[in-house]
């Protein structure tokens, strides 16, 4: 049975942008003959393993790809050249020939002191940018002596309760020379303010700081669920940070529009791409409603994508992302500055693909995923460690993950040319199809009224749940093999050393928090929190200057977030069945 539909003469006549029409007609005839004779004989001797082959997202994959599959593409309009619209082949003309991507390993655990030492270890071993993981109480905006923080100190990231912790976290690190990415969402503005205030105390003006604030609250409602307030005031806080950064911090990426967590929740590559870009468009519209011009803020928007196991699908996803973003920013949102058209990408290998069984296999998975990210033209990359299905990574495991990037950069040869897979029939056809399906989703979301109505009516939750269910069915029936999990199973588990978070260190953190409250000017703290509350009640006011004042007075994270809780209220998601 053929798994490839041959193009009709009408399709060939219409698809003549890249190739001569007569050559395409001849190729179609040769291809049909090949299917009738060569393929049929081969299948008679040794049948193909499956009747149909698909990507991880379920897109059919043909037996072979030829110019017929991309004949409708215009080599300038659709593929182009690196550093030029539509940026399918990369946002920089020379890409890694000029310098490698930023190697930014995600790190954070326990106390600020412990994470500071991990940062210094990574920098000493060749990491070129910092990426901060925060623990659960910090992510939810609680001080660590709150009852909701019990048992969660430092387990999934570093504990930060006040400016005093931030001072220790970055002690001895040249924050004006190293860019810092911070994975934080609802409390993003407060953590960012602590970072800014710490730099100021060291004599470094905020205008010199470079880095990225994840700050994408919409994906929390869609996937990760670490939201606090209703969507509308939450987006307002995001706009506050974008506006503040646009005015005062020209080197800072004010938001990292994140598909990573959407994918980790079970979305397909197409859903990840579509939902992420839709979130980005929602932030653009919210900023425009604030009165901001798109070309003032769009150049500092960035994106964060997952890199999963389907090698070519991931490469095509990155290429499609750049093309969609460039076209929509220019044609739909009227951006005229070419910097606004750039979809700058940070990528992270897929945590959800790591297995506790045979964890050494994760080294191979991460290497392939990292290579896909590089071939897809990522601008920044984090590689997961082999032990992350079990715990936060040890120093030994994180060093292997970092060395993986360095080997790809310096030994593989893939950095010698820009977009080495550009023009490959399969890659270009897959890029086109991912773009087509993603745009169908984006159109559907716009017809629903936008991202927030889609959140409230359960659209995203249903789509991701259905995709996740289909994937699990494939694993359960062995239609999709996970080595070491549902096939090639080892009888004896391989022991792997794991990182132990010493809960006794919590006392160090709590003592520092107590001392902050005892030694600060509490009258000044009260004044700054009152001023913040008044600003939060005024929808047109930007809260960032008031947050900064509170942070400088050593108001704690929990105290500041409690102001927002009082003004905005909590949010409970409607159940989706």
N, C-alpha and C positions, 0 to 999 in steps of 0.2 A: 504494500500500500504506500503510495507516495505521500510524503508529509510536506510537499512543497507545491503550491499552486503556480503554474507557469503564467506569465503575463500574456494578456491578449494583444493582438496587433493594435487595437485601439489604445491600450495603455502605452504601448511602445511609441505610437505616434505622438501621444501627449507628453511623453516623458523624454524630451530630447535636449534638456538643458546642458547636460554634461557630456553626452556621447552622440556620435553620428547615428542618425536614424537607421541607415542601412546596416551598420555594424550591429546595432541592437537587434534588428530583425534576424540577422544571421546567427547571432549569439543565442537568441531564443530557440531557433531551430536546432542548433547544436546541443543546447541544454536538454531539449525535449528528447532528442535522439539518445543522449547519454542516459537519461532516466529510463527510456524504453529498453536499452540494450545493456549497458555496462552496470547500472545500478540493479537492474532486475536479475542479472546473472549473479552479482555479488550477494544479493539477498537470498537467492536460491541456495548458494553454498553456505552462507553464514548470515542468518537474519539479524537485523538490527535489534538491539536489546529492548527497545520500547517502540510502540506504534507512534508515539508523539513525544517530542522533546520540547521542554519549556525552560524559560528562565525561572529564577526563584520567585519572581512576581507573577508567573503564569503566562508570560508571553510566548507564543510558539516560536521555536527556533528551527529554521530550515536546515536541510542537509548541507547545502552549500549556498554561498552568496556570490553574486556576480554584479557587474555594472548595471544589470537590469533592476536591481533592488534599490539603487540610488540614482537612477537615470534622471529622475525628476528634480534632483538637487541642483541648485546653482552653486558652482564652486566658490563664488564670491559672496553671494547673499546668504547661503546656508552654512558653509564651512569656513570660508575666509582664511585669514592669516592670524597668527598669534599677536596679541596686543592691539587688534583692530576689530571693530564691530563686525559680527555679533559675538566675538570672543569665544566661539565654540572651541578654539584650539588653545585657549589660555589668555589670561588677562595681561601678561607681560610679553613683549616681543621676543625676548631671549630666554625667559623662564629660568630654568636651573643652570643654564650655561653662565649666567651672571652670578647667581648664588643659590644654594639649595633652599628648599622650603624651610620654614621655621620648625625646629624640632622641639616640641612643647609637651613634655611629659606631665600628665595629670598627677598631682601629689598633694597629700595632706592627711594627717592622722594625729590623734592625741592632742598634746599641748602645742602652743605656738613655738616653744623651744624645740620640740622634736621635729616639727615640720620645717623649721628654719634650717636645721641640720640636713634634712633630706634635700631641700632646695640647693644648699651649698654643695652637697655631694653630686647632684645632677649637673649643676653648672660646671663643676670641676671635671666632669666626664664628657663634656662637649654639648650638653643641652644648650639651645640658643634662645629659649624663652620659658617663662614660668607659667604654670597653670595650677590654680589653687582649688582644691576640693575642700568643702566645708562639711562639718558633721550635721546630723539631723536637727538638733536644737537650733543651730545657727540658720539652717535653711528655712526653718519655720519661725524664726524671729523670736526665740525664747532665750532668756538668760539661763545659764546652766544650773542655777539653784531653783529654777521653776519646777513644779511637780511634773510637768509634761516632758521635761528633759531627763527624767530619771532613767538610768541605765543606757543612755545613748551617747555619753560623752566620748568624743573622738573616734567613734567606730567607723564612720564612713567619710571622715575628713577631719580637718583641724577645727578646734573649738575657738570661736571668737565671740566675746561678749562686749568688748569695749575697745576704745582706741589704745589702751594699754596693751592689749593682746596683739593688735596690729603692729605696734611698735616693735615688739619682740619678733613677730613673724618675719619681718623684713629687715631685721637688724643686720647690718653689714652687707646688705645686698644693694647694688647701685641701681635703684629703681628708675633713675633718669637714663640708664644705658640698656637695661633689660626690659623688654615688654612683658607685661603680666596679664594673663587671662584669668578671670574669676567666674567660676560656675556658681552663680547665685541668682535667685529669681525674685520672689516677693520682697525680701530685704535688700535687693540689689543696690538701691540708692543709698542705703545706710552703710553697707560694707564699702561701697565705692567712696563715700564721704570719709570713712576711716582711712582708706588708702591715701586719699588726697591730703587729709589733715596730717597724717604721719610724714608724708613727703615735705609738706610745708614746715613742719617742726625741724626737719633736717636742712632747711634752706633751699628746697627744690620747688620751684613754682609749678602749679598744676599744668601750665601750658607745655611743660617739658616732659610730661608723663605720657608714655605710650602703652597701649594694651587694649584689652577687650573685656567688656562686661556682658555676660551672657544675657541676663535681663529680659529674656523672651518669656513673658508670662502666659501668652496664649497657648503655647505648646504644653504648659502645665495643665490647663483645662482639657486639652486634647489627649494627653498621654500620661505625663509623669505624676500629676495630681498633687504637686506641692504648692498649691495656691492657698491664699489666706482670705482675700477679699473678693467681692463680686468682680466680674470681668471689666466692667466699665471704669471704676476707680483704679483698678490695677493697671489698665492701659494708660490711664491718665498719669500714673507715676512713671511709666516707661517714657511717655512723651516728655515729662519733666526732665528726665535724664538726657534724652536726646537733645532737647533744647539747650540745656545747660552745657553739655559737651560741645555742641555746635558753637556756642558763644565763647567758651573759655578753654577748651581742650582740643586743639586742632589735630593732635596726634592720636587721639583715643577713638577706638571703635565703640560707639555708644550702645550697640546691641549686637549680639550674635544670634541671628535668627536660626533657631535650632531644629533640625530634623532628626538629630541623633536619638533623642528620647522617644520621638514618634516611632522610629524604626525599632528601637529596643522594645517597645510595647507590643510589637507584632505586625506593624504595617509593612506593606510591600515597598520596594524601591520607588515605584511610581507614586504610591500614596505619600511616602516620605517627602518626595520632591514636591508634589502638588500642594500638600498641606503646609509645608515650610514656606514655599513662595507665597501662598495665600496669606499666611501670617505676616510675611514681610509687606505685602501690599496693604494689609490692614493697618500696619504701623505708619506707612506712608500716608494713608488717608487720614489717620488720626493727627499726624503732624501738620498736614495741610489744613485740617479743620482748626488747629491752633493758630494758623496764620503763617506758618513757616513755608518758605519756598523750597521746592523739592531739591534743587541743586545746592542748597545751603547745607542740607543734612544727609542726603542720600550717599554721598561719597564715603561717609564713615560707617555705613551699615555693612555688616559682614554676615557670613553664613557658616553653619556648622552641620556637617553631614556625617552619617554613619558610613562605614565601609564594610559590607557584609561579604559573604563567601562567593557569590556569583560574580566571577572576575570581570567578565566583559560587561555585564549589566551595570556594575558599579562605575566602570570607566565611562560608559555611555551616559549614566545619570549625571555625572559631573559636567560633561560636555553639554547636555541638554539644559542643565540648570543655568549655565552661563548664557546660553542663547535665549532662553525664555526671559530671564531677568533683564537682559540688555534690550530686548524688543519691547517688553512691557513698560520699562522705565522710559524709553524714548517715545514710544508710540501711544501708550495708554496714559502715562502720567506726565508727559510733556517735558521730561528732563532733557536739557540741552548740553550739559557738561558731560563729556565722555566718562569722567570718573564716576558719575552717578550710574552709568550703565554696567559697571564692573561688579560681577558676582564673585567676591573674594571669599575663598573657602578655607575653613579649618576642618580637617577630617579626623575622625578617631576610629580605630578598628573596632569591630563589633563585639562589645562585651557579652551580648546575649549568645554569641556563637561559641564562647569559651565553654569547655566541659570540665567538670570535676573528675570525670573518668579519664584516665590516661592524660593527665594535664600537660605532659611534654608535647603532645600533639598540638597544643595551643601555640607553640612557637612557630610551627609550620603555617597554621591558619593566619596568625598575625602577619607573618612575612608576606603571604600572598595578598592579604588585604591591604597591607602597606604599599606593596608594589602596584596594586590597582589604583590606589589613591594618587600615587606619583604619576602613573601613566594617564590618569584622569586630570592631572594638572592642579592638584591641591596646592594651596599657598602655605599651609601649616599642617602639622600632623602629630597626633599622639598615637603611640602604639601601646596596646594593653600588654600586661605581663601574664606569664603562663599560669600564675597562681590565683588570678583574680576571680575565678569561679569559687574559690575557697575563702579568700580573705583579701585585705588590702595587700599590695605587693611588697615583698621583701626587697632589700637593696640589691641582692643578687639577681632577682627576677626582673626588676625594673632596669637594671643595667643591660641585660640581654635584650629587652625590648628597645632600649635606646640604641644599642649596637646594631639591631636590625635595620633601623633607619640609616645609620651611618654606612653600613655595608651597601645598601641600595644606592645611597648617594655617591659613594666613592669607588665601588668595585663592580657594579653591575653594568655600567655603560648606558643605562637608560636616560641619564641626564645629558647625554651628548647632543641630542637633537630634541627639538620642541615637538610635543604631541606626536610621538613616533607611530602611533596607531591611526593617526588622521588619514583619511582616505581609504582605509580598509573597508571593504564592502560591508562586512558584518557589523563593524563598529558604527559606521555611518548610518546603516539601516536601523540599527538598534537605537541609536541616538534619536533618529527621526520618530521612531515608534514610541519611545519613552516621552518625548516632547508632545506627541499627539495625545497620548493618554493622560498626561499630566494636565495639559490645557483643557481637556474635557472635564476633568475634576475641577479645575479653577473656574471654568464657566459655570459648572453646577453650583459651586459655592457662592459665586456672585448672584446667581439666580435665587439662592436661598436667602439672600439679603446680606451676606458677608460671613465672616468667621464667627463672630459672637452669636448671631442667630443659629449658626450651625452647631456651635457648642451647646447652646441651650436646648435645641431640639434633639440632641443625641446623634446627629449625623456622623460626626467623626468617630465617636465611640462605637457605633454600629459597624462602620466600615473597617476599623482596625480589628474589632472582635471577630468579624467574619474572615478576614485575611489570616489572623492568628489561628483560628480554628482549622482553616483549610491546610495551613502549613503543618499543624500538629497531626492532622489526619495523615498527611503524606509521610511523616516520620513514623507514626504508629503502624502504618501498613507497609513500611520499608520502600515506598515509592521514592522516598528521599533518604539516602543513607547518611548517617552521622557516625563517623568512624569512632569506635570505642563506646558508642551509646546504644545504637540498635543493630550494629554489625561489627565484626572484628573486635569482639569483646574480650578483654583480658580477664582471666580468672582471679588474679591477685591484684589488688589496688596498689598503685605505686605511691609510696609516701612522699609528700612534698612539704618542705619546711614552710611554715606560714608566719606572717607577722602577728605578733601578739600585742594588743593595745593594753597597756598597763593601767587598769582602772584606778590604781593608787595615785596616778598622776593627776587624777581629777581634783585632788585636794590642792595641788599647786594652783590650778586654774581658779578654783573657788576662793582660795585665799587672796588671790590677786583681785578678783571681782569684789570681794568684801573690802579690801584696802582701797580700791578706787572709790567706792561709795563713802568710805569714812574720810578720805582726804580731799576730795574735790569740793568745790564751792557749790553746795546743794541749792542755795538760793538762785545762783546763776543757772543751774540745771533746770530748776522749775520754771524760770523765765523763758528759757529757750524752748522747753516743751510746750508751754502755753502759746508762744508765738507760732510754733509748728502746727499746733492744733487749729489755730485761727486760719493759718494759710491753707491747711488741708480742707477746711470748710468752704474755701473760695475756689471754685473750679478753674478759674482763669489764672490763679496764682501758681508760680513754680515753687515747689516745695524744697528743691535742692539747697538753696542758700540757708533755709531754716534748719534742714537736716545737718548741714555742715556746722552751723552754730552750736547745735546740740551735741554733736560729736566732739567738737573742740572743747566743750565744757565737760567732757567725759560722761555724758549721758550714755546709758548702756543700750545695747541693741534691743533688749526686751522693752525697755522704757519707751524708746522711740516707736517701736512697732505697736505697742499698746495704744499710743496716740492714734495711729491709723486704724487699729481695730475699733476704737471707740467712735471714730468719725465714719468709717466706711462700713463697718459691720463684717460679719463672717459670711462665707459662701458655702452652701451645701449643694452638691451635684444631684440633679434629678436622676433616679435610676433608669437604666436602659436595659430592655429585655430583648 
